[in-house]
Amino acid sequence: MTGVTKSRTEEGIVQLTAGRAAYLERRRATTRAAILFAARRVFADATYNDAKIDNIIRAAGVSRATFYAHFESKFELACAIYDEIAPQTAALFARLPTLARNDRAGIGQWLEDFVGIHLEHRNVTSLIAQLQLFERSFRIRILSDSEALIDLVAAAEGTGFASAKGAGDAARRERARVRLLFNRVAMLCAEVARGELSPEDAGISLELVGEEIALFLHE
């Protein structure tokens, strides 16, 4: 075998190996996505405690061994579902400090987009609420993620949110104000998404909380 032929053969082997690795990775990603999709359907129809791994396996059309190759437990699977939502929320809150205080249309759109996230994931929002009740580590994570959102908006200079940055008593008080505001906003957007308010009351409530947000912008 000449040096050139050997080199081409080795190159072909490398390409075949890389191609197989890429194929296996795509297949793994497809299987994981199928399990997550099936889990959302199961969690939408049953409580977290009542949802069984067997039901998820059956809905996904995979074996038990395949399931555990991707997720160690039902809790890890539920956390993976939450992981798909968290970046959307972070991206939404990153936009908040860029809004102008007098841009009521922009603030209103921001709130509508928050409602939209709840609507998009309405089949699993109850799961997230239940996880906070039944899994202490998940509740700790939610609290940590909420504080991270406050840090995100506080990092932007030139807004009232920036006053929540720091360790002094004044900053701690402002941070508590922002935390209370975000809790109200999240609760209201969830209620609107679930249709618990009439269209008229939803509009009034969103307008009122929008006025609260405006007070923090460039305060």
C-alpha positions in Angstrom: 0.0 0.0 0.0 1.5 3.3 -1.0 1.6 6.3 1.4 -1.0 8.1 -0.6 -3.4 5.1 -0.6 -2.9 4.6 3.1 -3.5 8.2 3.8 -6.8 8.1 1.9 -7.8 4.9 3.6 -7.2 6.4 7.1 -9.0 9.6 6.0 -12.0 7.5 5.0 -12.0 5.7 8.3 -11.9 9.0 10.2 -14.9 10.3 8.1 -16.9 7.1 8.6 -16.2 7.3 12.4 -17.2 10.9 12.5 -20.3 10.3 10.5 -21.4 7.4 12.7 -20.8 9.6 15.8 -22.9 12.4 14.4 -25.6 9.9 13.5 -25.7 8.4 17.0 -25.8 11.9 18.5 -28.7 12.9 16.3 -30.5 9.7 17.2 -29.9 10.3 20.9 -31.2 13.9 20.6 -34.3 12.6 18.8 -35.0 10.0 21.5 -34.5 12.5 24.3 -36.9 14.9 22.6 -39.5 12.1 22.2 -39.2 11.3 25.9 -39.6 15.0 26.8 -42.6 15.4 24.5 -44.3 12.3 26.0 -43.6 13.5 29.5 -45.3 16.8 28.9 -48.4 15.0 27.7 -48.4 12.6 30.7 -47.7 15.5 33.2 -50.5 17.5 31.6 -53.0 14.7 32.4 -51.8 13.6 35.8 -50.2 15.1 38.9 -46.5 14.9 39.4 -47.0 12.1 42.1 -49.5 10.2 40.0 -47.5 10.3 36.7 -45.6 7.1 36.3 -42.4 6.4 34.4 -44.1 3.5 32.8 -46.7 5.8 31.4 -44.0 8.1 30.0 -42.1 5.1 28.5 -45.3 3.9 26.9 -46.2 7.3 25.5 -42.6 7.8 24.1 -42.4 4.3 22.6 -39.0 3.6 24.2 -37.7 0.9 26.5 -37.0 1.4 30.2 -33.3 1.0 29.6 -33.5 3.7 27.0 -35.4 6.0 29.4 -32.7 5.6 32.1 -30.0 6.1 29.5 -31.3 9.7 29.3 -32.8 10.5 32.7 -31.9 9.1 36.1 -35.4 9.7 37.6 -38.8 11.3 37.0 -37.5 14.3 38.9 -34.5 14.8 36.6 -36.9 14.5 33.7 -39.2 17.2 35.2 -36.3 19.5 35.7 -35.3 19.0 32.1 -38.7 20.2 31.1 -38.2 23.3 33.3 -34.8 23.8 31.7 -36.5 24.3 28.3 -38.6 27.2 29.7 -36.1 29.0 31.9 -34.0 30.6 29.0 -37.2 32.1 27.5 -38.0 33.8 30.8 -34.4 35.0 31.2 -34.5 36.5 27.7 -37.8 38.2 28.4 -36.5 39.8 31.6 -33.3 40.9 29.9 -35.5 43.1 27.7 -37.2 44.8 30.6 -34.5 47.4 31.4 -34.4 48.5 27.8 -38.0 49.8 27.9 -38.7 53.4 28.3 -40.8 54.6 31.3 -43.3 56.3 29.0 -43.4 53.4 26.5 -46.7 52.0 27.7 -47.2 50.1 24.5 -43.8 48.5 24.9 -44.5 47.6 28.5 -47.9 46.2 27.5 -46.2 44.1 24.8 -43.7 42.8 27.4 -46.5 41.7 29.6 -48.3 40.1 26.7 -45.2 38.2 25.9 -44.9 37.0 29.5 -48.5 35.8 29.2 -47.5 34.1 25.9 -44.8 32.1 27.7 -47.4 30.8 30.2 -49.8 30.0 27.3 -47.1 28.1 25.4 -46.2 26.0 28.4 -49.6 25.8 30.0 -49.5 22.0 30.0 -46.5 22.0 32.4 -47.0 25.1 34.5 -48.9 23.1 37.0 -46.1 20.6 37.1 -43.6 23.4 38.0 -46.0 24.5 40.8 -46.2 20.9 42.1 -42.5 20.4 42.0 -42.0 23.4 44.3 -44.3 21.7 46.8 -42.9 18.1 46.6 -39.2 18.6 45.8 -37.4 20.9 48.2 -34.3 21.1 45.9 -36.5 22.3 43.1 -38.0 25.0 45.3 -34.5 26.2 46.2 -33.7 26.4 42.5 -36.8 28.4 41.7 -35.9 30.9 44.4 -32.3 31.0 43.1 -33.5 31.6 39.5 -35.8 34.4 40.7 -32.9 36.1 42.4 -30.9 35.7 39.2 -33.7 37.6 37.3 -33.4 40.4 39.8 -29.7 40.5 39.3 -30.2 40.6 35.5 -32.4 43.7 35.5 -30.4 45.3 38.3 -27.2 45.1 36.3 -28.6 47.6 33.7 -27.6 51.1 34.6 -29.9 54.1 34.3 -33.1 52.4 35.6 -34.8 52.1 38.9 -34.0 48.4 38.9 -30.3 49.3 39.4 -31.0 50.5 42.9 -31.6 46.8 43.8 -27.9 46.1 43.3 -25.6 46.0 46.3 -25.5 44.8 49.8 -26.6 47.8 51.9 -29.9 48.2 53.6 -31.2 50.6 50.9 -30.4 48.1 48.2 -31.9 45.2 50.2 -35.1 47.2 50.5 -35.2 48.0 46.8 -34.5 44.4 46.0 -37.5 43.4 48.1 -39.6 45.9 46.1 -38.5 44.3 42.8 -39.1 40.8 44.2 -42.6 41.6 45.2 -43.3 43.3 41.8 -42.0 40.3 39.9 -44.0 37.9 42.0 -47.2 39.9 41.2 -46.4 40.1 37.5 -45.7 36.3 37.3 -48.9 35.4 39.2 -51.0 37.8 37.1 -49.7 36.6 33.8 -50.3 33.0 34.9 -53.9 33.8 35.9 -54.5 35.6 32.5 -53.0 32.6 30.6 -55.3 30.2 32.5 -58.3 32.3 31.7 -59.1 32.9 35.3 -59.9 36.6 34.7 -62.5 38.1 32.3 -61.0 39.9 29.3 -62.0 43.2 30.9 -60.4 42.4 34.3 -57.3 41.0 32.6 -56.9 44.2 30.6 -57.3 46.4 33.7 -54.9 44.2 35.8 -52.2 44.2 33.2 -52.5 47.9 32.8 -52.2 48.4 36.6 -49.1 46.2 36.9 -47.7 47.9 33.8 -47.9 51.2 35.7 -45.9 49.6 38.5 -43.3 48.5 36.1 -43.1 52.0 34.6 -42.3 53.4 38.0 -39.2 51.3 38.2 -38.0 52.3 34.7 -35.6 55.3 34.9 -36.8 56.0 38.4 
